Amino acid sequence: MNRNSEILRKFGKRVQELRLQKGITSQIALANKAKMDRTYIGGIERGERNLSLENIEKIAKALNIKLEELFKF
């Protein structure tokens, strides 16, 4: 596994962890809050998507957390 794949996997796992901690039980609910497609959130959580900074910010806002919380893995 290359370095990029590893960081995407860790980031996706962190998004999923925070989503569940916040009581957002489905990817659809997070997608709606972040104004993103459900399949995109699924791809993020599986480590398949390389996100833009804008989309990272949308996820942080949807989770009601600071950006840096997404990178504590």
Secondary structure, DSSP 8 states (H G I E B T S, - for coil): --HHHHHHHHHHHHHHHHHHHTT---HHHHHHHHT--HHHHHHHHTT-----HHHHHHHHHHHT--GGGGG--
